[in-house]
Amino acid sequence: MQKLFILNLNKQRGNEMSNNKIYTTKDLNQFKFLKGNRSVQEAWVRKLAELIKENDLQIPIIVDDKMRVQDGQHRLEAYKLCGFPISYIIKDNFTLETVREVNANAKKWAMTDYMMSFVKLGNREYQLLEWFVKTYEFSIIASVSMLNDKGYVDSKILKDFKKGGFVIKDLEWGKTQARRLKWIGEFFQYYKKRNFISAMLSCYQNKTFKWEIFKKRLENNSSKLKNQGSRNDFIVNIERIYNIGTADKNKIRLDLYDYKR
């Protein structure tokens, strides 16, 4: 574990440590966190503290000239927990984007890390997203699907999200879909499954699909809604339930997702 930890840090910095002066201090309260960096995970801090105590690790953190931690905020908190002095290197050419890249190559950023990074920077779109996630208790991916105009999250949307480019297209529409999905959850335990949410959002965007009709059909035939392996399989299942008791001429056909797009 110790060797892996040190190896990851060396990969992050290359030869930078050998080209910079290393300072040591007992005043750990002089350091500040960089606004927009990811939140500190207490479990990881405790784990690092155990490693530090066992192996007397002295791996410097990187700070800027204002003593803001660029890399090593978990280590800083671990050293505070241990009551040990800490080593640090001052570098003034780090940016928040550099920090994200370094962390992405070490302990990979989760969607929550990206969201909270922009929440801390005061990005209103991400603040509303955080509220939406907490209020309706869906994953970030599912919530982004409900709040954009696509009904799903592809590689481009994900890339924009990580760069701070997420934009809510229609908050009220998203709220409506979240409430409908939670209602479905009364009958269907897989209502939070990503493929099911994507399938339902696709159906809502179809002009022939009427929520009140589907709601009534589902109330009377909830056992027919089954867990499926793909978005298209869910769409077919939803279509069959919707068309129960409907004359052939009035049956709807829901669009399937084209995986070649």
Stockholm file with secondary structure:
# STOCKHOLM 1.0

chainA/1-261         MQKLFILNLNKQRGNEMSNNKIYTTKDLNQFKFLKGNRSVQEAWVRKLAELIKENDLQIPIIVDDKMRVQDGQHRLEAYKLCGFPISYIIKDNFTLETVREVNANAKKWAMTDYMMSFVKLGNREYQLLEWFVKTYEFSIIASVSMLNDKGYVDSKILKDFKKGGFVIKDLEWGKTQARRLKWIGEFFQYYKKRNFISAMLSCYQNKTFKWEIFKKRLENNSSKLKNQGSRNDFIVNIERIYNIGTADKNKIRLDLYDYKR
#=GR chainA/1-261 SS CHHHHHHHHHHHHTTGGGGSCEEEESCGGGCEECTTSCCCCHHHHHHHHHHHHHHCCCCCEEECTTCEEEECHHHHHHHHHHTCCEEEEECSCCCHHHHHHHHHTSSCCCHHHHHHHHHHTTCHHHHHHHHHHHHHCCCHHHHHHHHSSSSSCCHHHHHHHHTTCCCCSCHHHHHHHHHHHHHHTTTCTTTTCHHHHHHHHHHHTSTTCCHHHHHHHHHHCGGGCCCCSSHHHHHHHHHHHHTTTCCGGGCCCCCCCCTTC
#=GC SS_cons         CHHHHHHHHHHHHTTGGGGSCEEEESCGGGCEECTTSCCCCHHHHHHHHHHHHHHCCCCCEEECTTCEEEECHHHHHHHHHHTCCEEEEECSCCCHHHHHHHHHTSSCCCHHHHHHHHHHTTCHHHHHHHHHHHHHCCCHHHHHHHHSSSSSCCHHHHHHHHTTCCCCSCHHHHHHHHHHHHHHTTTCTTTTCHHHHHHHHHHHTSTTCCHHHHHHHHHHCGGGCCCCSSHHHHHHHHHHHHTTTCCGGGCCCCCCCCTTC
//
